[in-house]
Amino acid sequence: MVKKGTLLYGGKAKTVYKSERPGCLVMEFRDDITAFDGGKKAVMKGKGRYNCCVSAFFFQMLEEKGVPTHFIRMLDDHTLLVRALSMIPLEIIIRNIAAGSLVRNFPFTEGQKIDPPLVVIDLKDDSRHDPMLNDDLILALDIVTEEELRTIKEMALHINEIVQEFLSEKGIILVDFKLEFGRTEGGIVVGDEISMDSMRLWDANTRQSLDKDVYRFDKGDVIAVYREVARQITRGKCEV
Ligand code: 5GP
């Protein structure tokens, strides 16, 4: 068992520790749930486990399809061993259906299909409320090179195809989701998490929310929804 070392970074729902293995980190998914820049928060028993299992499941699926991620393996049901990355402070959001901030900020109608999918990139900076960027701003801020930006967008759209197809077979619509990327010596890889906290998911039949919107907008029993979605997604591969 790889032991967790000193605390490296404590986020709103995850904690990252050093590990005794060089180049590896321990990423712990906590039961904390937050929304609206941390303005709303709670602790929900089991939530860390569900998000950890779903993230591990998607990372494994992506690796099998040739998409590099930071995932190495699960250490326990709420902890991953991951490769240390130099994180790129961008939130890459892929949108297949109009919802959330897209509908709040632009004249789209909620539920409107977006084809081809939109890639929206926000600056990862809570103190500035993650402002939306464009390519010129990203390059002017020297966050990534033009080539890295192209790679990140291509990878994000490819991941969207993989995850969208998988979820649609489960009767779940991938409305939108957020990815984060980091650098290794070998190039750009997917980091952070892919979970109900970072995806917007709708039941294909009822269009009910199956993600953090349940918590954001008091739509029901968040933990029951997370448990059921995690069960559907990881069936047979990860005990939840
Ligand atoms: P929106 O811009 O509509 O609020 O979010 C679009 C998508 O990206 C949603 O699936 C949302 O969960 C995800 N997302 C946007 N910003 C963040 C963030 O700061 N943290 C997480 N975990 N997800 C985010």
py3Dmol code that shows the C-alpha trace and the ligand (Angstrom):
import py3Dmol

protein = """\
ATOM      1  CA  MET A   1       0.000   0.000   0.000  1.00  0.00           C
ATOM      2  CA  VAL A   2       1.397   3.381  -1.026  1.00  0.00           C
ATOM      3  CA  LYS A   3       1.243   5.707   1.962  1.00  0.00           C
ATOM      4  CA  LYS A   4       0.191   9.311   1.661  1.00  0.00           C
ATOM      5  CA  GLY A   5       2.885  11.821   2.513  1.00  0.00           C
ATOM      6  CA  THR A   6       2.699  15.486   3.348  1.00  0.00           C
ATOM      7  CA  LEU A   7      -0.243  17.599   2.279  1.00  0.00           C
ATOM      8  CA  LEU A   8       0.346  19.299  -1.049  1.00  0.00           C
ATOM      9  CA  TYR A   9      -2.963  20.930  -1.864  1.00  0.00           C
ATOM     10  CA  GLY A  10      -6.421  21.065  -0.324  1.00  0.00           C
ATOM     11  CA  GLY A  11      -9.216  21.919  -2.742  1.00  0.00           C
ATOM     12  CA  LYS A  12     -12.961  22.247  -2.165  1.00  0.00           C
ATOM     13  CA  ALA A  13     -13.663  18.519  -2.499  1.00  0.00           C
ATOM     14  CA  LYS A  14     -10.294  16.804  -2.907  1.00  0.00           C
ATOM     15  CA  THR A  15      -6.970  16.750  -1.092  1.00  0.00           C
ATOM     16  CA  VAL A  16      -3.690  15.958  -2.810  1.00  0.00           C
ATOM     17  CA  TYR A  17      -0.744  14.499  -0.889  1.00  0.00           C
ATOM     18  CA  LYS A  18       2.801  13.670  -1.813  1.00  0.00           C
ATOM     19  CA  SER A  19       3.556   9.969  -1.970  1.00  0.00           C
ATOM     20  CA  GLU A  20       6.594   7.868  -1.216  1.00  0.00           C
ATOM     21  CA  ARG A  21       6.723   6.934  -4.900  1.00  0.00           C
ATOM     22  CA  PRO A  22       8.663   9.507  -6.917  1.00  0.00           C
ATOM     23  CA  GLY A  23       6.572  11.318  -9.493  1.00  0.00           C
ATOM     24  CA  CYS A  24       3.311  10.063  -7.962  1.00  0.00           C
ATOM     25  CA  LEU A  25       0.687  11.799  -5.849  1.00  0.00           C
ATOM     26  CA  VAL A  26      -2.183  10.594  -3.707  1.00  0.00           C
ATOM     27  CA  MET A  27      -5.542  12.196  -4.548  1.00  0.00           C
ATOM     28  CA  GLU A  28      -8.218  11.842  -1.891  1.00  0.00           C
ATOM     29  CA  PHE A  29     -11.887  12.505  -2.707  1.00  0.00           C
ATOM     30  CA  ARG A  30     -13.595  13.935   0.361  1.00  0.00           C
ATOM     31  CA  ASP A  31     -17.285  13.931   1.233  1.00  0.00           C
ATOM     32  CA  ASP A  32     -17.449  17.738   0.981  1.00  0.00           C
ATOM     33  CA  ILE A  33     -19.789  19.176  -1.623  1.00  0.00           C
ATOM     34  CA  THR A  34     -19.722  22.841  -2.590  1.00  0.00           C
ATOM     35  CA  ALA A  35     -21.412  25.072  -5.140  1.00  0.00           C
ATOM     36  CA  PHE A  36     -21.433  28.712  -6.215  1.00  0.00           C
ATOM     37  CA  ASP A  37     -17.709  29.316  -5.583  1.00  0.00           C
ATOM     38  CA  GLY A  38     -17.981  27.644  -2.185  1.00  0.00           C
ATOM     39  CA  GLY A  39     -20.941  29.846  -1.169  1.00  0.00           C
ATOM     40  CA  LYS A  40     -23.006  26.714  -0.506  1.00  0.00           C
ATOM     41  CA  LYS A  41     -21.381  23.735   1.191  1.00  0.00           C
ATOM     42  CA  ALA A  42     -22.180  20.514   2.984  1.00  0.00           C
ATOM     43  CA  VAL A  43     -20.746  17.131   3.852  1.00  0.00           C
ATOM     44  CA  MET A  44     -22.448  14.124   2.267  1.00  0.00           C
ATOM     45  CA  LYS A  45     -21.333  10.721   3.446  1.00  0.00           C
ATOM     46  CA  GLY A  46     -20.258   8.518   0.547  1.00  0.00           C
ATOM     47  CA  LYS A  47     -19.937  11.306  -2.001  1.00  0.00           C
ATOM     48  CA  GLY A  48     -16.136  11.087  -2.177  1.00  0.00           C
ATOM     49  CA  ARG A  49     -16.339   7.369  -2.819  1.00  0.00           C
ATOM     50  CA  TYR A  50     -18.846   7.714  -5.661  1.00  0.00           C
ATOM     51  CA  ASN A  51     -16.861  10.445  -7.418  1.00  0.00           C
ATOM     52  CA  CYS A  52     -13.594   8.557  -6.928  1.00  0.00           C
ATOM     53  CA  CYS A  53     -14.973   5.342  -8.419  1.00  0.00           C
ATOM     54  CA  VAL A  54     -16.535   7.131 -11.389  1.00  0.00           C
ATOM     55  CA  SER A  55     -13.327   9.093 -12.054  1.00  0.00           C
ATOM     56  CA  ALA A  56     -11.217   5.935 -11.864  1.00  0.00           C
ATOM     57  CA  PHE A  57     -13.633   4.193 -14.202  1.00  0.00           C
ATOM     58  CA  PHE A  58     -13.502   6.951 -16.833  1.00  0.00           C
ATOM     59  CA  PHE A  59      -9.728   7.377 -16.559  1.00  0.00           C
ATOM     60  CA  GLN A  60      -9.271   3.647 -17.137  1.00  0.00           C
ATOM     61  CA  MET A  61     -11.646   3.747 -20.083  1.00  0.00           C
ATOM     62  CA  LEU A  62      -9.737   6.662 -21.621  1.00  0.00           C
ATOM     63  CA  GLU A  63      -6.358   4.982 -21.088  1.00  0.00           C
ATOM     64  CA  GLU A  64      -7.684   1.854 -22.821  1.00  0.00           C
ATOM     65  CA  LYS A  65      -8.665   4.062 -25.759  1.00  0.00           C
ATOM     66  CA  GLY A  66      -5.215   5.630 -25.918  1.00  0.00           C
ATOM     67  CA  VAL A  67      -5.987   8.919 -24.154  1.00  0.00           C
ATOM     68  CA  PRO A  68      -3.244   9.650 -21.583  1.00  0.00           C
ATOM     69  CA  THR A  69      -4.437  10.518 -18.061  1.00  0.00           C
ATOM     70  CA  HIS A  70      -2.783  10.943 -14.677  1.00  0.00           C
ATOM     71  CA  PHE A  71      -4.506   7.805 -13.350  1.00  0.00           C
ATOM     72  CA  ILE A  72      -2.286   5.001 -12.059  1.00  0.00           C
ATOM     73  CA  ARG A  73      -4.630   3.006  -9.813  1.00  0.00           C
ATOM     74  CA  MET A  74      -7.141   3.172  -6.991  1.00  0.00           C
ATOM     75  CA  LEU A  75      -5.592   2.902  -3.533  1.00  0.00           C
ATOM     76  CA  ASP A  76      -8.942   2.542  -1.787  1.00  0.00           C
ATOM     77  CA  ASP A  77     -12.532   3.472  -2.564  1.00  0.00           C
ATOM     78  CA  HIS A  78     -11.967   7.199  -2.142  1.00  0.00           C
ATOM     79  CA  THR A  79      -8.291   7.568  -3.079  1.00  0.00           C
ATOM     80  CA  LEU A  80      -6.354   7.439  -6.334  1.00  0.00           C
ATOM     81  CA  LEU A  81      -2.656   7.132  -7.014  1.00  0.00           C
ATOM     82  CA  VAL A  82      -1.947   9.579  -9.840  1.00  0.00           C
ATOM     83  CA  ARG A  83       1.017  10.863 -11.799  1.00  0.00           C
ATOM     84  CA  ALA A  84       2.289  14.245 -10.664  1.00  0.00           C
ATOM     85  CA  LEU A  85       1.521  16.817 -13.349  1.00  0.00           C
ATOM     86  CA  SER A  86       2.369  20.419 -13.846  1.00  0.00           C
ATOM     87  CA  MET A  87      -1.245  21.573 -13.935  1.00  0.00           C
ATOM     88  CA  ILE A  88      -2.420  24.036 -16.570  1.00  0.00           C
ATOM     89  CA  PRO A  89      -4.745  26.616 -14.942  1.00  0.00           C
ATOM     90  CA  LEU A  90      -7.546  26.218 -17.495  1.00  0.00           C
ATOM     91  CA  GLU A  91     -10.987  24.633 -17.208  1.00  0.00           C
ATOM     92  CA  ILE A  92     -11.892  23.075 -20.533  1.00  0.00           C
ATOM     93  CA  ILE A  93     -15.662  22.781 -20.804  1.00  0.00           C
ATOM     94  CA  ILE A  94     -17.308  20.800 -23.579  1.00  0.00           C
ATOM     95  CA  ARG A  95     -20.965  21.530 -24.204  1.00  0.00           C
ATOM     96  CA  ASN A  96     -23.322  19.256 -26.129  1.00  0.00           C
ATOM     97  CA  ILE A  97     -26.566  20.769 -24.846  1.00  0.00           C
ATOM     98  CA  ALA A  98     -27.152  24.332 -23.667  1.00  0.00           C
ATOM     99  CA  ALA A  99     -27.469  24.594 -19.878  1.00  0.00           C
ATOM    100  CA  GLY A 100     -25.959  26.325 -16.859  1.00  0.00           C
ATOM    101  CA  SER A 101     -23.842  29.405 -17.407  1.00  0.00           C
ATOM    102  CA  LEU A 102     -24.213  29.145 -21.185  1.00  0.00           C
ATOM    103  CA  VAL A 103     -27.935  29.805 -20.852  1.00  0.00           C
ATOM    104  CA  ARG A 104     -27.437  32.424 -18.139  1.00  0.00           C
ATOM    105  CA  ASN A 105     -24.871  34.398 -20.137  1.00  0.00           C
ATOM    106  CA  PHE A 106     -25.860  33.921 -23.786  1.00  0.00           C
ATOM    107  CA  PRO A 107     -29.116  33.729 -25.771  1.00  0.00           C
ATOM    108  CA  PHE A 108     -29.279  29.931 -25.892  1.00  0.00           C
ATOM    109  CA  THR A 109     -32.383  28.037 -24.817  1.00  0.00           C
ATOM    110  CA  GLU A 110     -31.933  25.442 -22.069  1.00  0.00           C
ATOM    111  CA  GLY A 111     -31.904  21.987 -23.639  1.00  0.00           C
ATOM    112  CA  GLN A 112     -30.943  23.261 -27.106  1.00  0.00           C
ATOM    113  CA  LYS A 113     -28.635  20.811 -28.870  1.00  0.00           C
ATOM    114  CA  ILE A 114     -25.241  22.263 -29.735  1.00  0.00           C
ATOM    115  CA  ASP A 115     -23.777  20.633 -32.812  1.00  0.00           C
ATOM    116  CA  PRO A 116     -20.845  20.560 -33.226  1.00  0.00           C
ATOM    117  CA  PRO A 117     -20.067  20.620 -29.504  1.00  0.00           C
ATOM    118  CA  LEU A 118     -18.718  23.863 -28.071  1.00  0.00           C
ATOM    119  CA  VAL A 119     -15.345  24.097 -26.370  1.00  0.00           C
ATOM    120  CA  VAL A 120     -15.401  26.857 -23.765  1.00  0.00           C
ATOM    121  CA  ILE A 121     -12.271  27.612 -21.761  1.00  0.00           C
ATOM    122  CA  ASP A 122     -12.291  29.345 -18.376  1.00  0.00           C
ATOM    123  CA  LEU A 123      -9.343  30.571 -16.355  1.00  0.00           C
ATOM    124  CA  LYS A 124      -9.031  28.404 -13.248  1.00  0.00           C
ATOM    125  CA  ASP A 125      -8.920  31.176 -10.689  1.00  0.00           C
ATOM    126  CA  ASP A 126     -11.514  31.189  -7.908  1.00  0.00           C
ATOM    127  CA  SER A 127     -10.502  34.687  -6.790  1.00  0.00           C
ATOM    128  CA  ARG A 128     -11.598  35.964 -10.226  1.00  0.00           C
ATOM    129  CA  HIS A 129     -14.594  33.602 -10.440  1.00  0.00           C
ATOM    130  CA  ASP A 130     -13.067  31.561 -13.298  1.00  0.00           C
ATOM    131  CA  PRO A 131     -13.583  34.107 -16.131  1.00  0.00           C
ATOM    132  CA  MET A 132     -14.144  32.834 -19.653  1.00  0.00           C
ATOM    133  CA  LEU A 133     -11.143  33.175 -21.965  1.00  0.00           C
ATOM    134  CA  ASN A 134     -10.628  33.166 -25.704  1.00  0.00           C
ATOM    135  CA  ASP A 135      -7.641  31.872 -27.679  1.00  0.00           C
ATOM    136  CA  ASP A 136      -6.001  35.311 -27.901  1.00  0.00           C
ATOM    137  CA  LEU A 137      -6.280  35.833 -24.141  1.00  0.00           C
ATOM    138  CA  ILE A 138      -4.919  32.349 -23.425  1.00  0.00           C
ATOM    139  CA  LEU A 139      -1.908  32.995 -25.643  1.00  0.00           C
ATOM    140  CA  ALA A 140      -1.410  36.563 -24.375  1.00  0.00           C
ATOM    141  CA  LEU A 141      -1.437  35.233 -20.806  1.00  0.00           C
ATOM    142  CA  ASP A 142       1.169  32.671 -21.928  1.00  0.00           C
ATOM    143  CA  ILE A 143      -0.724  29.831 -20.274  1.00  0.00           C
ATOM    144  CA  VAL A 144      -0.099  27.352 -23.096  1.00  0.00           C
ATOM    145  CA  THR A 145       1.482  27.399 -26.555  1.00  0.00           C
ATOM    146  CA  GLU A 146      -0.634  27.409 -29.697  1.00  0.00           C
ATOM    147  CA  GLU A 147       0.229  23.770 -30.260  1.00  0.00           C
ATOM    148  CA  GLU A 148      -0.688  22.810 -26.694  1.00  0.00           C
ATOM    149  CA  LEU A 149      -3.990  24.649 -27.050  1.00  0.00           C
ATOM    150  CA  ARG A 150      -4.763  22.740 -30.234  1.00  0.00           C
ATOM    151  CA  THR A 151      -3.861  19.445 -28.540  1.00  0.00           C
ATOM    152  CA  ILE A 152      -5.992  20.212 -25.485  1.00  0.00           C
ATOM    153  CA  LYS A 153      -9.039  21.039 -27.609  1.00  0.00           C
ATOM    154  CA  GLU A 154      -8.609  17.933 -29.776  1.00  0.00           C
ATOM    155  CA  MET A 155      -8.200  15.718 -26.709  1.00  0.00           C
ATOM    156  CA  ALA A 156     -11.232  17.268 -25.023  1.00  0.00           C
ATOM    157  CA  LEU A 157     -13.446  16.701 -28.061  1.00  0.00           C
ATOM    158  CA  HIS A 158     -12.192  13.128 -28.413  1.00  0.00           C
ATOM    159  CA  ILE A 159     -12.921  12.458 -24.729  1.00  0.00           C
ATOM    160  CA  ASN A 160     -16.365  13.950 -25.242  1.00  0.00           C
ATOM    161  CA  GLU A 161     -17.082  11.423 -28.015  1.00  0.00           C
ATOM    162  CA  ILE A 162     -15.927   8.496 -25.868  1.00  0.00           C
ATOM    163  CA  VAL A 163     -17.774   9.489 -22.694  1.00  0.00           C
ATOM    164  CA  GLN A 164     -20.899  10.656 -24.525  1.00  0.00           C
ATOM    165  CA  GLU A 165     -21.233   7.368 -26.407  1.00  0.00           C
ATOM    166  CA  PHE A 166     -20.683   5.311 -23.251  1.00  0.00           C
ATOM    167  CA  LEU A 167     -23.246   7.293 -21.252  1.00  0.00           C
ATOM    168  CA  SER A 168     -25.855   7.315 -23.999  1.00  0.00           C
ATOM    169  CA  GLU A 169     -25.869   3.502 -23.900  1.00  0.00           C
ATOM    170  CA  LYS A 170     -26.782   3.844 -20.211  1.00  0.00           C
ATOM    171  CA  GLY A 171     -29.652   6.219 -20.977  1.00  0.00           C
ATOM    172  CA  ILE A 172     -27.698   9.239 -19.735  1.00  0.00           C
ATOM    173  CA  ILE A 173     -27.173  12.444 -21.715  1.00  0.00           C
ATOM    174  CA  LEU A 174     -23.781  14.137 -21.332  1.00  0.00           C
ATOM    175  CA  VAL A 175     -24.966  17.750 -21.350  1.00  0.00           C
ATOM    176  CA  ASP A 176     -21.546  19.265 -20.611  1.00  0.00           C
ATOM    177  CA  PHE A 177     -18.446  18.567 -18.569  1.00  0.00           C
ATOM    178  CA  LYS A 178     -15.211  20.113 -17.411  1.00  0.00           C
ATOM    179  CA  LEU A 179     -11.715  18.759 -17.888  1.00  0.00           C
ATOM    180  CA  GLU A 180      -8.343  19.851 -16.579  1.00  0.00           C
ATOM    181  CA  PHE A 181      -5.016  19.035 -18.177  1.00  0.00           C
ATOM    182  CA  GLY A 182      -1.406  18.991 -17.064  1.00  0.00           C
ATOM    183  CA  ARG A 183       2.040  18.567 -18.528  1.00  0.00           C
ATOM    184  CA  THR A 184       4.396  15.632 -18.150  1.00  0.00           C
ATOM    185  CA  GLU A 185       7.706  15.073 -19.882  1.00  0.00           C
ATOM    186  CA  GLY A 186       5.764  13.001 -22.406  1.00  0.00           C
ATOM    187  CA  GLY A 187       3.225  15.715 -23.219  1.00  0.00           C
ATOM    188  CA  ILE A 188      -0.255  16.796 -22.175  1.00  0.00           C
ATOM    189  CA  VAL A 189      -2.382  14.439 -20.076  1.00  0.00           C
ATOM    190  CA  VAL A 190      -5.838  14.609 -18.485  1.00  0.00           C
ATOM    191  CA  GLY A 191      -5.764  15.371 -14.759  1.00  0.00           C
ATOM    192  CA  ASP A 192      -8.160  16.202 -11.917  1.00  0.00           C
ATOM    193  CA  GLU A 193     -11.420  14.210 -12.013  1.00  0.00           C
ATOM    194  CA  ILE A 194     -14.293  13.166 -14.261  1.00  0.00           C
ATOM    195  CA  SER A 195     -17.218  12.780 -11.926  1.00  0.00           C
ATOM    196  CA  MET A 196     -20.738  13.916 -11.087  1.00  0.00           C
ATOM    197  CA  ASP A 197     -19.145  17.103  -9.698  1.00  0.00           C
ATOM    198  CA  SER A 198     -17.609  18.001 -13.044  1.00  0.00           C
ATOM    199  CA  MET A 199     -20.212  16.676 -15.502  1.00  0.00           C
ATOM    200  CA  ARG A 200     -23.774  17.787 -16.158  1.00  0.00           C
ATOM    201  CA  LEU A 201     -25.827  14.637 -16.778  1.00  0.00           C
ATOM    202  CA  TRP A 202     -29.511  14.255 -17.622  1.00  0.00           C
ATOM    203  CA  ASP A 203     -31.685  11.172 -17.610  1.00  0.00           C
ATOM    204  CA  ALA A 204     -32.417  10.603 -21.317  1.00  0.00           C
ATOM    205  CA  ASN A 205     -36.087   9.819 -20.624  1.00  0.00           C
ATOM    206  CA  THR A 206     -37.058  12.274 -17.930  1.00  0.00           C
ATOM    207  CA  ARG A 207     -34.337  14.935 -18.442  1.00  0.00           C
ATOM    208  CA  GLN A 208     -33.890  14.963 -14.670  1.00  0.00           C
ATOM    209  CA  SER A 209     -30.494  16.056 -13.339  1.00  0.00           C
ATOM    210  CA  LEU A 210     -28.099  13.290 -12.316  1.00  0.00           C
ATOM    211  CA  ASP A 211     -25.206  15.475 -11.138  1.00  0.00           C
ATOM    212  CA  LYS A 212     -24.241  18.343  -8.847  1.00  0.00           C
ATOM    213  CA  ASP A 213     -27.170  20.432 -10.126  1.00  0.00           C
ATOM    214  CA  VAL A 214     -29.270  18.277  -7.742  1.00  0.00           C
ATOM    215  CA  TYR A 215     -27.316  19.920  -4.916  1.00  0.00           C
ATOM    216  CA  ARG A 216     -26.918  23.354  -6.510  1.00  0.00           C
ATOM    217  CA  PHE A 217     -30.650  23.769  -7.030  1.00  0.00           C
ATOM    218  CA  ASP A 218     -32.097  21.555  -4.264  1.00  0.00           C
ATOM    219  CA  LYS A 219     -33.591  19.111  -6.756  1.00  0.00           C
ATOM    220  CA  GLY A 220     -33.615  16.073  -4.475  1.00  0.00           C
ATOM    221  CA  ASP A 221     -31.488  13.561  -2.588  1.00  0.00           C
ATOM    222  CA  VAL A 222     -27.968  14.225  -3.905  1.00  0.00           C
ATOM    223  CA  ILE A 223     -26.367  11.144  -2.390  1.00  0.00           C
ATOM    224  CA  ALA A 224     -29.089   8.833  -3.694  1.00  0.00           C
ATOM    225  CA  VAL A 225     -28.562  10.288  -7.192  1.00  0.00           C
ATOM    226  CA  TYR A 226     -24.739  10.038  -7.004  1.00  0.00           C
ATOM    227  CA  ARG A 227     -24.978   6.446  -5.726  1.00  0.00           C
ATOM    228  CA  GLU A 228     -27.328   5.393  -8.523  1.00  0.00           C
ATOM    229  CA  VAL A 229     -25.311   7.122 -11.269  1.00  0.00           C
ATOM    230  CA  ALA A 230     -22.051   5.648  -9.916  1.00  0.00           C
ATOM    231  CA  ARG A 231     -23.677   2.209  -9.863  1.00  0.00           C
ATOM    232  CA  GLN A 232     -24.904   2.545 -13.436  1.00  0.00           C
ATOM    233  CA  ILE A 233     -21.604   3.858 -14.752  1.00  0.00           C
ATOM    234  CA  THR A 234     -19.194   1.514 -12.980  1.00  0.00           C
ATOM    235  CA  ARG A 235     -21.355  -1.622 -12.871  1.00  0.00           C
ATOM    236  CA  GLY A 236     -19.187  -4.673 -12.313  1.00  0.00           C
ATOM    237  CA  LYS A 237     -15.926  -2.724 -12.303  1.00  0.00           C
ATOM    238  CA  CYS A 238     -15.996  -0.767  -9.083  1.00  0.00           C
ATOM    239  CA  GLU A 239     -17.936  -1.554  -5.908  1.00  0.00           C
ATOM    240  CA  VAL A 240     -20.040   1.444  -4.915  1.00  0.00           C
TER     241      VAL A 240
END
"""
ligand_1 = """\
24
5GP
P -21.275 25.971 -16.090
O -20.324 26.865 -16.820
O -22.556 25.769 -16.825
O -21.468 26.376 -14.648
O -20.560 24.537 -16.008
C -20.360 23.774 -17.162
C -19.869 22.393 -16.772
O -18.542 22.461 -16.270
C -20.702 21.711 -15.682
O -20.746 20.332 -15.967
C -19.927 21.991 -14.412
O -20.105 20.961 -13.470
C -18.498 22.032 -14.929
N -17.714 23.048 -14.208
C -17.561 24.353 -14.504
N -16.763 24.979 -13.605
C -16.414 24.024 -12.714
C -15.592 24.044 -11.527
O -15.020 25.056 -11.116
N -15.475 22.856 -10.866
C -16.086 21.699 -11.302
N -15.914 20.566 -10.594
N -16.843 21.662 -12.398
C -17.023 22.804 -13.098
"""
view = py3Dmol.view(width=600, height=400)
view.addModel(protein, "pdb")
view.setStyle({"model": 0}, {"cartoon": {"style": "trace"}})
view.addModel(ligand_1, "xyz")
view.setStyle({"model": 1}, {"stick": {}})
view.zoomTo()
view.show()
